[in-house]
């Protein structure tokens, strides 16, 4: 699994695809 670094140029949807999770999960992680 790649390191979950935040890249402003990468959309949440793209990150969600990479991690195979829902955008909602990513939002909850980013709190």
PyMOL Python script that loads the backbone (N, CA, C, O; Angstrom):
from pymol import cmd

cmd.read_pdbstr("""\
ATOM      1  N   UNK A   1       0.848  -1.205   0.000  1.00  0.00           N
ATOM      2  CA  UNK A   1       0.000   0.000   0.000  1.00  0.00           C
ATOM      3  C   UNK A   1       0.880   1.250   0.000  1.00  0.00           C
ATOM      4  O   UNK A   1       1.820   1.359   0.787  1.00  0.00           O
ATOM      5  N   UNK A   2       0.571   2.170  -0.871  1.00  0.00           N
ATOM      6  CA  UNK A   2       1.367   3.397  -0.934  1.00  0.00           C
ATOM      7  C   UNK A   2       1.083   4.280   0.264  1.00  0.00           C
ATOM      8  O   UNK A   2       0.019   4.195   0.878  1.00  0.00           O
ATOM      9  N   UNK A   3       2.028   5.112   0.584  1.00  0.00           N
ATOM     10  CA  UNK A   3       1.858   6.018   1.720  1.00  0.00           C
ATOM     11  C   UNK A   3       0.759   7.027   1.415  1.00  0.00           C
ATOM     12  O   UNK A   3       0.706   7.587   0.320  1.00  0.00           O
ATOM     13  N   UNK A   4      -0.109   7.254   2.383  1.00  0.00           N
ATOM     14  CA  UNK A   4      -1.258   8.138   2.164  1.00  0.00           C
ATOM     15  C   UNK A   4      -0.867   9.596   2.372  1.00  0.00           C
ATOM     16  O   UNK A   4      -1.270  10.236   3.344  1.00  0.00           O
ATOM     17  N   UNK A   5      -0.077  10.101   1.441  1.00  0.00           N
ATOM     18  CA  UNK A   5       0.295  11.514   1.507  1.00  0.00           C
ATOM     19  C   UNK A   5      -0.725  12.325   0.739  1.00  0.00           C
ATOM     20  O   UNK A   5      -1.246  11.870  -0.279  1.00  0.00           O
ATOM     21  N   UNK A   6      -1.015  13.519   1.216  1.00  0.00           N
ATOM     22  CA  UNK A   6      -2.039  14.333   0.573  1.00  0.00           C
ATOM     23  C   UNK A   6      -1.444  15.145  -0.560  1.00  0.00           C
ATOM     24  O   UNK A   6      -0.522  15.936  -0.362  1.00  0.00           O
ATOM     25  N   UNK A   7      -1.987  14.936  -1.757  1.00  0.00           N
ATOM     26  CA  UNK A   7      -1.532  15.679  -2.928  1.00  0.00           C
ATOM     27  C   UNK A   7      -2.701  16.497  -3.472  1.00  0.00           C
ATOM     28  O   UNK A   7      -3.656  15.921  -3.993  1.00  0.00           O
ATOM     29  N   UNK A   8      -2.648  17.822  -3.361  1.00  0.00           N
ATOM     30  CA  UNK A   8      -3.745  18.696  -3.794  1.00  0.00           C
ATOM     31  C   UNK A   8      -4.131  18.486  -5.252  1.00  0.00           C
ATOM     32  O   UNK A   8      -5.270  18.754  -5.635  1.00  0.00           O
ATOM     33  N   UNK A   9      -3.193  18.007  -6.069  1.00  0.00           N
ATOM     34  CA  UNK A   9      -3.479  17.827  -7.487  1.00  0.00           C
ATOM     35  C   UNK A   9      -4.212  16.511  -7.742  1.00  0.00           C
ATOM     36  O   UNK A   9      -4.678  16.252  -8.852  1.00  0.00           O
ATOM     37  N   UNK A  10      -4.305  15.691  -6.707  1.00  0.00           N
ATOM     38  CA  UNK A  10      -5.008  14.422  -6.842  1.00  0.00           C
ATOM     39  C   UNK A  10      -6.381  14.524  -6.190  1.00  0.00           C
ATOM     40  O   UNK A  10      -6.506  14.918  -5.031  1.00  0.00           O
ATOM     41  N   UNK A  11      -7.402  14.167  -6.949  1.00  0.00           N
ATOM     42  CA  UNK A  11      -8.757  14.270  -6.417  1.00  0.00           C
ATOM     43  C   UNK A  11      -9.028  13.139  -5.437  1.00  0.00           C
ATOM     44  O   UNK A  11      -8.381  12.092  -5.480  1.00  0.00           O
ATOM     45  N   UNK A  12      -9.988  13.362  -4.559  1.00  0.00           N
ATOM     46  CA  UNK A  12     -10.351  12.338  -3.583  1.00  0.00           C
ATOM     47  C   UNK A  12     -10.800  11.070  -4.296  1.00  0.00           C
ATOM     48  O   UNK A  12     -10.497   9.961  -3.857  1.00  0.00           O
ATOM     49  N   UNK A  13     -11.523  11.240  -5.397  1.00  0.00           N
ATOM     50  CA  UNK A  13     -12.011  10.081  -6.149  1.00  0.00           C
ATOM     51  C   UNK A  13     -10.850   9.232  -6.656  1.00  0.00           C
ATOM     52  O   UNK A  13     -10.899   8.003  -6.602  1.00  0.00           O
ATOM     53  N   UNK A  14      -9.804   9.896  -7.150  1.00  0.00           N
ATOM     54  CA  UNK A  14      -8.643   9.168  -7.665  1.00  0.00           C
ATOM     55  C   UNK A  14      -7.940   8.416  -6.544  1.00  0.00           C
ATOM     56  O   UNK A  14      -7.545   7.261  -6.704  1.00  0.00           O
ATOM     57  N   UNK A  15      -7.792   9.083  -5.418  1.00  0.00           N
ATOM     58  CA  UNK A  15      -7.159   8.440  -4.267  1.00  0.00           C
ATOM     59  C   UNK A  15      -8.003   7.259  -3.803  1.00  0.00           C
ATOM     60  O   UNK A  15      -7.476   6.198  -3.469  1.00  0.00           O
ATOM     61  N   UNK A  16      -9.321   7.457  -3.785  1.00  0.00           N
ATOM     62  CA  UNK A  16     -10.226   6.390  -3.361  1.00  0.00           C
ATOM     63  C   UNK A  16     -10.068   5.175  -4.266  1.00  0.00           C
ATOM     64  O   UNK A  16     -10.104   4.038  -3.797  1.00  0.00           O
ATOM     65  N   UNK A  17      -9.895   5.415  -5.553  1.00  0.00           N
ATOM     66  CA  UNK A  17      -9.710   4.304  -6.493  1.00  0.00           C
ATOM     67  C   UNK A  17      -8.426   3.549  -6.184  1.00  0.00           C
ATOM     68  O   UNK A  17      -8.396   2.318  -6.210  1.00  0.00           O
ATOM     69  N   UNK A  18      -7.365   4.298  -5.891  1.00  0.00           N
ATOM     70  CA  UNK A  18      -6.073   3.669  -5.603  1.00  0.00           C
ATOM     71  C   UNK A  18      -6.168   2.793  -4.359  1.00  0.00           C
ATOM     72  O   UNK A  18      -5.605   1.699  -4.310  1.00  0.00           O
ATOM     73  N   UNK A  19      -6.891   3.290  -3.355  1.00  0.00           N
ATOM     74  CA  UNK A  19      -6.983   2.561  -2.098  1.00  0.00           C
ATOM     75  C   UNK A  19      -8.179   1.627  -2.052  1.00  0.00           C
ATOM     76  O   UNK A  19      -8.361   0.884  -1.087  1.00  0.00           O
ATOM     77  N   UNK A  20      -9.010   1.667  -3.120  1.00  0.00           N
ATOM     78  CA  UNK A  20     -10.204   0.826  -3.190  1.00  0.00           C
ATOM     79  C   UNK A  20     -11.102   1.056  -1.984  1.00  0.00           C
ATOM     80  O   UNK A  20     -11.590   0.108  -1.370  1.00  0.00           O
ATOM     81  N   UNK A  21     -11.315   2.327  -1.650  1.00  0.00           N
ATOM     82  CA  UNK A  21     -12.238   2.687  -0.578  1.00  0.00           C
ATOM     83  C   UNK A  21     -13.158   3.788  -1.094  1.00  0.00           C
ATOM     84  O   UNK A  21     -12.919   4.359  -2.157  1.00  0.00           O
ATOM     85  N   UNK A  22     -14.198   4.077  -0.341  1.00  0.00           N
ATOM     86  CA  UNK A  22     -15.124   5.120  -0.761  1.00  0.00           C
ATOM     87  C   UNK A  22     -14.588   6.485  -0.357  1.00  0.00           C
ATOM     88  O   UNK A  22     -13.891   6.605   0.650  1.00  0.00           O
ATOM     89  N   UNK A  23     -14.911   7.529  -1.143  1.00  0.00           N
ATOM     90  CA  UNK A  23     -14.484   8.889  -0.786  1.00  0.00           C
ATOM     91  C   UNK A  23     -14.910   9.270   0.625  1.00  0.00           C
ATOM     92  O   UNK A  23     -14.201  10.007   1.311  1.00  0.00           O
ATOM     93  N   UNK A  24     -16.052   8.777   1.057  1.00  0.00           N
ATOM     94  CA  UNK A  24     -16.531   9.080   2.409  1.00  0.00           C
ATOM     95  C   UNK A  24     -15.543   8.577   3.456  1.00  0.00           C
ATOM     96  O   UNK A  24     -15.308   9.238   4.468  1.00  0.00           O
ATOM     97  N   UNK A  25     -14.963   7.396   3.204  1.00  0.00           N
ATOM     98  CA  UNK A  25     -13.974   6.862   4.142  1.00  0.00           C
ATOM     99  C   UNK A  25     -12.742   7.756   4.190  1.00  0.00           C
ATOM    100  O   UNK A  25     -12.195   8.016   5.261  1.00  0.00           O
ATOM    101  N   UNK A  26     -12.310   8.224   3.019  1.00  0.00           N
ATOM    102  CA  UNK A  26     -11.135   9.096   2.977  1.00  0.00           C
ATOM    103  C   UNK A  26     -11.400  10.383   3.742  1.00  0.00           C
ATOM    104  O   UNK A  26     -10.538  10.869   4.475  1.00  0.00           O
ATOM    105  N   UNK A  27     -12.604  10.936   3.566  1.00  0.00           N
ATOM    106  CA  UNK A  27     -12.924  12.180   4.263  1.00  0.00           C
ATOM    107  C   UNK A  27     -12.883  11.973   5.770  1.00  0.00           C
ATOM    108  O   UNK A  27     -12.414  12.839   6.508  1.00  0.00           O
ATOM    109  N   UNK A  28     -13.371  10.828   6.224  1.00  0.00           N
ATOM    110  CA  UNK A  28     -13.378  10.574   7.664  1.00  0.00           C
ATOM    111  C   UNK A  28     -11.955  10.399   8.181  1.00  0.00           C
ATOM    112  O   UNK A  28     -11.654  10.778   9.313  1.00  0.00           O
ATOM    113  N   UNK A  29     -11.063   9.817   7.342  1.00  0.00           N
ATOM    114  CA  UNK A  29      -9.672   9.637   7.749  1.00  0.00           C
ATOM    115  C   UNK A  29      -8.938  10.963   7.825  1.00  0.00           C
ATOM    116  O   UNK A  29      -8.022  11.128   8.630  1.00  0.00           O
ATOM    117  N   UNK A  30      -9.349  11.922   6.973  1.00  0.00           N
ATOM    118  CA  UNK A  30      -8.588  13.166   6.862  1.00  0.00           C
ATOM    119  C   UNK A  30      -8.949  14.169   7.948  1.00  0.00           C
ATOM    120  O   UNK A  30      -8.398  15.269   7.962  1.00  0.00           O
ATOM    121  N   UNK A  31      -9.855  13.826   8.859  1.00  0.00           N
ATOM    122  CA  UNK A  31     -10.226  14.761   9.922  1.00  0.00           C
ATOM    123  C   UNK A  31      -9.031  15.068  10.808  1.00  0.00           C
ATOM    124  O   UNK A  31      -9.150  15.839  11.761  1.00  0.00           O
TER     125      UNK A  31
END
""", "prot")
cmd.dss("prot")
cmd.show_as("cartoon", "prot")
cmd.util.cbc("prot")
cmd.orient("prot")
